[in-house]
Each structure stands twice: as C-alpha cells, then as structure tokens.
C-alpha cells in the first residue's frame, strides 16, 4: 500500500465451521490482511491467490466478493446519517441474494435476527451507527452477519474499545451464529475475547508473516509472555 510492502507472504487455510483467531502486535499486518481479502482498491496484491470455494478472488471488486459470501466487520464502523438500519439491511440483503431476496419476508427475518441477538426493535429505525455506543456498533455488525449469511466472516478487532459487558454481548452474538456452514477469521489483539469465543486455531502474525500456529492455548501463552 502506497509503495510499502506490508504482507510478506501469507499462507493460511480457513475451513467451514471453524473459528481461526489471528493475533499479533500493532503494525504486523492484521487489518491489512482483512482489507486485501475484501479487495480494498488502495492495496495491491503483487503475488499469490485468494482462493474462496475454489475461485480466485484476486481480480474481483469488493462488492463481488461480498456477494460471493465474504463478510467484513470493521474495527471502526462508519456512521451513515439519514439511512435507517432497516433500509441499510434491506438494501444489503437485496444486493447479496438478488432474485432470491423476498422483500415481504424481510421484516420477519429482521425481527427474528434481532430477537436472536437480544437487540431492541427500536434499533431498526435509528440511523446506521449514528450516535451508537461502541457496543451498539459492534452488535449492528453481528446483526448484518446474521442476515447476510456469509460463508466466511472476517471480524477485524471487533473487541476494540468495548467494556466487559459489551464484549460479552458481542461474543454471545458470534457464538450464536457459529455453525457448520460458517468460517470465521477473528482478528484480535487480546486473549480476553478468546475467553468467550473459543477458537479452533490461533495464528500469530509478525511483520507480515504468520510465524506460529497452534490451538487455543497459544493465545494464553501470548498473553502470559
């Protein structure tokens, strides 16, 4: 990005039904990896492939990758004044599912997902992230994930800036959505989120490379040392 090499050869396989945690210090390339996987136009891939369900995504634009079933929850979600949560979600679902999207069923699906995630129904008429607390922004991201039904969800430091109650709420939402059809890449600085969302594998990124991989105990080792 801007002429600087950040990722220096990443080899990583994510499976359906598994939660992979990616940890590492600031500046190691964790957020860059999430941007690259979703095709941010500022980032140039100089070598390699991004294989998703057998197809190389490297040449596809962001919206095509999202429609294919990849989801990104942002570290700092953007506020969109004047656009209600309900309208935002309806538009996103229409883009994701195309002809299969049934507008008549949308309200029912929205109510069901909000109930599943313990989100008050008044949330739907608020403007997207406008005046939301840190916890509300992250719960909204989990609500998007519930409705868009991705095959791969990339959660970029979803725990940043959350107090312990908000962290538990968000972790509970992630755990409710876990299942055999969903693969999750959970990018985090801290072991504390992994106390609530138990990973199947932990990877450590340092200076643009994955330097170690292991089980959940690796996160505890990082925290201790």
N, C-alpha and C positions, 0 to 999 in steps of 0.2 A: 504494500500500500504506500503510495507517494514515493515510490522508488526504494522502499525499505523492505528487506526480506524479514518476515515475522515467523511464518511457519516453515520449518526446515525439513519437511518430510514426515508426514503423519500417516501411520498405518494403524487403522482402528476398524474393528468389525463390531457392529451393533446388531443384536438379534431381537426378533419379535418377542414380546413377553418379558424382556429383561430390562433392568434399570442399571445403566452404566454411569458411575459418577466420575467426573473429570475435575481434578484438583490441581493446584499449583499456585505459585506466587503471582503477585501483580506483574503484568507485562510479559507473562510467559506465552501468551497467545490464545488463551481460552475463549475470550469473546471474539477474537479474530476468526477462530475456527467456526463459531456459530454463524458469523456474517458470511463467511466463504460458503458454508453448506447451503445457505439460503440465497446465494448469488448477489450479494451487495455489489453494485456497479463500481465502487471505488477500489475493490480488491481484485487483483489479477492473479489467476491461477497459472503458474508457469509450467507446471508438470503434474502428471498423475490424473487420476479419475475419481469422480464421486459417484459410486455405484449405488443406486437405490432400486431395490427389487429388480435387479438385472439391467437397468438402464443407466447410462452415463449422463448425469445431470449437468455436467460442467458447462455445456453450451446453452442451457435453458435460463430464461429470465426468472426472477423471483416469483412472479405470480404463477408461472407454470409449475415451479417446484412446489408451491403451496397447494395448488390444485391436485398435484400428484399425491399429496398426503404427508407433506412435511410441515411441521408447525414450530414456530419460534416464539417463546415467551421472553420479552425483553427485560434487561436489567432495569432500565428506566423507561417505562411505558409513557407514550406521548398523550397529552390531553387534546381532545378534539371538541372544541366548543361548538354548540349548536347541533351536534349529532347525538341522538339518544343511543343508549346501549342497545335497545331493541332494534332500532333501524340499522345500526352498525352490524349487529349479529345477523340480521336477516340478509343484508347485502353480502356479507362474507359467506354465508351458507349457500346463497344462490350462485356465487362465483365458484365455490368448492364443488357443489354437487350438480350444478347445471340442470338438466331436464329432470333429474331425479328429485330435485328440491320441490316440496309441496308447501306453498305459502299458507294454505289452510291449516296445515299441521304445525306451523312454526310456533304459534303461541303455546300450544300444548307441549311441544318439545322444550321450549324455553322455560316454562313453569316447572316441568319435570326436572330439568337440569339444575335449576335454581334451588328446588326443594332438596335434591340430592346433595348439593353443596352447602346447604343451610344459608342461602342468600335471600334476603328480604325481597319481595316482589317489587317494591318501590324502586329498587336498583335499576329496573328496566327503563324507566323514564328519565333517569339522570343522564347528563351529557358525559360522553366517554372520558373517563379519568379526570374530569374537571372538578377540582375540589376534593378528589378522593384521597383518603389516607393511603399510606404505603401498603397497608394490608388489603385495603379495598382494591387497589390497582392490581395486586397480585392475584386476588380472588377472581377478579374480572378476567385475567389471563387464563386461569384454570377453567372458568366458565366457557370461554372461547374454545378451549381444548376439548371440553366435554361435548360441545355442539358440532365442532368441525371434524371430530373423529379421525385424527391423523393416524398414520401407521408409525411415524417417527415424530416424537416431540422433543425439542431441544429447549431446555429450561436454563436460561443464562442468568445465573446468580439470583434466582427467584427469592432467595432468603435475604438479600441485601437490604439493610435498613428496617428490618421487621423486629418488633418486640416479640417476646416469647409467646404471647397469646396469638398474635397474627401468624407467627411461624408455625404453631401447632395447627391452626386453621388451614393454612395453605398446604402443609404436609398431609393433613387429613384428606383434603381435596385430591391431591396427587395419588394418595393410596386408594381412594375410591375409584379412580379412573384406571388404575393398573389392571392389566388383563393380558390374555394370551395374544391379542392382536396388536398390542401397542409396545413399541420400543421407546425407551426414554434415555436421553443423554442429559444428565443432571450436572450442570457446571456450578461449582461452589468453591468458596474459599475455606469453608469451615466444616468441621465434623458434626456440628450441632444439628444441621438439617438431616444428616445421615443417621442421627439417633431416632428420627421419626419416620424417615423414608429409607428403608433398609436396601442398600444397593446389592446387586448380584455381582458386580465387579467394580473395582476402583482403579483409575489410571491417573498417573502423575505427569503433568506437563511442565517441563522446564526449558526455557529458551527455545521454544518452537518445536520440541520433540517430546514424544512420550518416553519417559525414562524408566518408569516402573509400572507394572500392572499386578493386581492381586485381588484378594477378597475384601470384605468389609473391614477386616482387621487392619488393613493398610491405612485406612483413614484414621484409625485410633493411633497408629504408630506415628503418622504425620503430626497429629495434634500433640502427642507427647514429646516429640523430638524436634 
